[in-house]
């Protein structure tokens, strides 16, 4: 039949057209609409976040309040202004003057609201003399937020007060704002895992350090934080990161520091203080597929 058709010129042309149409339809045989949408998506160009700068830095959003300067205290004097909620800010072991701090309140340690603002005196002391009574279920903490000094931490949050009555005098102790310098890997580097992340520890302190990895550029959310270590390095493995991490996307890393546990054991106290390195470095992983 086919051989007979090829002998007739008109039938031969018609048969060739039918075969051509059939061949065009063959790749789509059995495909669903979902298959077509998936194929279309695969043909679209992938959008990757570009590496924009060598290091990235985010600052928590807060409602600014004009800080009240703390007068220099006279030890033993009846006019000693270190009353209410007070403490000491150091920089590399020495009192840091003219440092702005905030008394903040929270119920979940995620959302914080500024209650009072203060500024340290020339010796590094601050005080919140008119702090309100703490409502039930709320917590107070003193926050230091860096405004552009690369030699200091990006942030420090003190241990929490879980009860407080207006007019009470509570010493929050001291904290140090000296920065944690990041070492390796360098900014804007593509690396394979496992890989060792390194930083310079703050000398003379019994502190713990943790590597933090987060999505760049929306760095307000920390996706991963390592177990605490004593030294200045941590080996990151592919099995360590969350499964949603993918290769060739841009992430960023920073280092957290925490003071030793057991320092704040009074019934009105909770937790421990912690800080975050000033610098955040962009990094790309090239082998995260599992």
C-alpha atoms as one frame of an Amber mdcrd trajectory, in Angstrom:
protein
   0.000   0.000   0.000   2.766   2.457   1.021   4.883   1.403  -1.972   1.868
   1.968  -4.253   1.277   5.413  -2.760   4.872   6.476  -3.402   4.355   5.769
  -7.136   1.667   8.468  -7.290   3.149  11.995  -6.964   0.181  13.546  -5.123
  -0.199  10.651  -2.714   3.570  10.690  -2.095   3.478  14.353  -1.062   0.457
  13.818   1.204   2.096  10.842   2.897   5.320  12.792   3.552   3.343  15.658
   5.113   1.531  13.214   7.423   4.811  11.645   8.499   6.344  15.081   9.213
   3.375  16.116  11.386   3.539  12.832  13.278   7.234  13.317  13.981   6.585
  16.810  15.348   3.963  15.509  17.743   6.022  12.535  18.938   8.085  14.350
  21.659   4.871  15.572  23.292   3.207  12.193  23.406   2.103  11.394  26.950
   3.192  14.784  28.367   0.856  16.542  30.777   0.373  20.265  31.291   2.507
  20.015  34.434   5.308  18.473  32.347   5.170  21.366  29.935   5.274  23.921
  32.751   8.258  22.137  34.282  10.059  22.092  30.949   9.361  25.781  30.501
  10.710  26.533  33.963  13.910  24.654  33.167  14.392  26.755  30.070  14.145
  30.000  32.044  17.487  31.556  33.101  18.356  30.955  36.775  18.587  34.077
  38.886  21.539  34.060  41.279  22.191  36.710  43.875  25.330  38.586  42.793
  28.255  39.153  45.130  28.046  42.879  45.638  30.572  43.761  48.325  33.433
  42.193  50.232  31.582  42.180  53.535  27.974  42.744  54.474  26.529  44.106
  57.660  22.985  44.434  58.985  21.760  46.583  61.850  18.599  45.739  63.814
  15.747  48.195  63.341  14.991  50.154  66.490  13.092  53.284  67.412  15.796
  55.793  68.372  15.614  57.533  71.723  17.990  60.361  72.637  20.464  58.903
  75.160  20.866  60.422  78.604  24.483  60.999  79.611  25.607  59.312  82.818
  27.522  61.710  85.106  30.887  60.545  86.409  30.177  58.701  89.661  31.865
  59.549  92.930  32.392  56.244  94.773  30.823  56.278  98.231  28.988  59.530
  97.633  25.294  59.901  98.453  24.985  61.502  95.021  26.353  58.432  93.252
  24.264  58.353  90.028  24.795  54.623  89.461  21.310  53.708  90.473  18.475
  51.847  88.832  19.760  49.426  86.202  23.450  50.137  85.651  26.711  48.596
  84.468  30.075  49.077  82.790  31.090  49.011  79.104  34.718  48.132  78.330
  36.721  48.242  75.131  39.673  45.835  75.184  39.527  45.758  78.963  39.298
  49.511  79.533  36.231  51.622  80.292  34.693  52.995  77.109  33.286  56.519
  77.388  30.530  58.051  75.279  29.083  54.695  74.228  25.335  54.606  73.566
  23.359  51.747  75.116  19.654  50.932  75.254  17.442  49.278  77.839  15.171
  47.027  75.807  12.144  44.885  76.602  10.931  41.651  75.008   8.658  38.701
  75.577  10.240  36.281  73.094  13.839  37.569  72.618  13.047  38.079  68.922
  11.186  41.375  68.907  12.777  44.043  71.126  11.449  47.495  72.013  13.565
  50.339  73.378  12.443  51.548  76.819  15.275  53.904  77.757  18.560  55.060
  76.211  21.762  56.092  77.968  25.350  57.083  77.227  28.379  55.965  79.228
  30.427  58.465  81.218  34.170  58.930  80.752  34.876  55.765  82.768  32.451
  53.572  80.814  29.526  53.447  83.276  25.877  53.733  82.248  22.675  53.855
  84.290  18.929  53.791  83.705  17.670  55.528  86.815  13.988  55.692  85.874
  13.364  52.243  84.361   9.706  51.220  84.761   8.556  48.125  86.628   8.898
  45.093  84.372   5.482  43.636  83.388   4.862  39.937  83.989   6.152  37.734
  81.171   8.546  40.405  79.888  12.347  40.662  80.096  14.839  43.506  80.196
  18.310  43.495  78.610  20.861  46.173  77.841  21.826  46.385  74.147  24.873
  47.938  72.556  24.443  48.564  68.812  27.454  49.626  66.754  26.994  52.689
  64.582  30.078  52.305  62.404  33.195  51.484  64.445  34.818  48.474  62.744
  37.038  47.823  65.767  34.018  46.998  67.930  31.354  44.313  67.914  28.288
  44.831  65.778  26.016  44.069  68.735  26.071  43.049  72.382  23.064  41.864
  74.388  23.435  41.404  78.144  21.876  38.658  80.228  18.173  39.195  80.892
  16.291  40.564  83.891  13.089  38.598  84.413  11.762  40.729  87.287  12.331
  44.365  88.111  10.563  46.924  90.303  10.939  50.615  89.519  13.493  52.255
  91.774  15.463  49.068  92.520  19.234  49.138  92.038  20.639  46.278  89.944
  24.212  45.998  88.725  24.301  44.353  85.288  28.061  43.818  85.520  30.372
  44.613  82.621  30.757  43.627  78.989  33.440  44.310  76.384  32.748  45.631
  72.893  36.145  44.741  71.363  35.555  43.174  67.957  36.120  39.601  66.727
  38.318  39.761  63.625  37.397  37.285  60.883  40.297  35.430  59.239  39.372
  32.696  56.744  37.787  32.186  54.289  38.297  35.572  52.679  35.311  37.632
  51.574  33.667  36.787  48.247  35.242  33.333  48.108  33.864  30.154  46.550
  34.802  27.187  48.720  34.176  23.478  49.012  33.147  21.672  52.171  34.475
  20.516  54.534  36.259  23.791  55.184  37.747  25.420  58.264  36.436  28.847
  59.232  38.856  30.884  61.341  38.752  34.055  63.437  40.828  35.786  66.104
  39.558  35.236  69.635  39.339  38.039  72.168  42.242  37.408  74.534  41.962
  37.195  78.302  38.380  35.963  78.448  36.804  32.589  79.096  34.343  32.946
  76.222  32.687  30.611  73.726  32.441  31.217  69.983  29.933  30.082  67.363
  30.026  30.239  63.576  26.853  31.712  62.084  25.756  31.234  58.441  22.870
  33.188  56.977  21.251  33.977  53.650  22.672  36.991  51.839  21.515  39.743
  51.605  18.593  39.282  54.054  20.911  38.705  56.988  18.468  39.391  59.796
  17.675  35.668  59.887  20.361  33.246  61.021  19.920  29.919  59.204  22.678
  28.028  60.990  24.761  28.483  64.119  27.436  26.012  65.148  27.937  24.398
  68.542  30.043  26.596  70.853  33.834  26.208  70.690  36.624  27.580  72.869
  39.076  28.531  70.130  39.153  30.465  66.898  38.101  27.877  64.323  35.285
  25.555  63.297  35.179  22.891  60.550  31.980  23.174  58.509  30.724  20.045
  56.687  28.051  19.573  54.026  26.023  17.475  56.481  26.013  20.322  58.999
  24.078  22.926  57.031  20.284  22.802  56.579  19.080  20.813  53.534  17.697
  23.899  51.772  21.213  25.255  51.185  22.212  24.916  47.532  25.502  25.393
  45.681  26.457  28.587  43.868  24.141  30.840  45.864  25.632  33.625  47.966
  25.549  33.250  51.739  27.375  35.144  54.471  29.139  34.229  57.701  29.865
  35.922  60.996  30.962  34.853  64.491  29.036  35.055  67.756  30.662  35.262
  71.176  29.015  34.338  74.487  30.151  34.964  78.015  30.585  31.979  80.364
  27.472  30.434  81.846  26.868  30.637  85.576  27.763  34.310  85.944  24.209
  35.495  86.548  22.492  33.290  89.090  20.322  35.739  91.049  16.588  34.906
  91.065  15.848  38.001  88.974  18.451  37.106  86.297  18.434  34.731  83.324
  20.763  33.623  80.543  24.086  35.131  79.540  25.407  37.965  77.405  26.375
  37.525  73.757  27.838  39.579  70.923  28.249  39.437  67.137  31.292  40.263
  64.997  31.185  43.544  63.114  32.137  42.034  59.758  29.956  39.642  57.770
  31.639  37.986  54.799  29.986  36.779  51.603  30.739  33.140  50.718  29.626
  30.626  48.053  29.602  26.854  48.543  30.251  24.727  45.451  29.386  21.234
  46.743  26.268  21.315  48.908  24.259  18.737  46.939  23.671  15.650  49.077
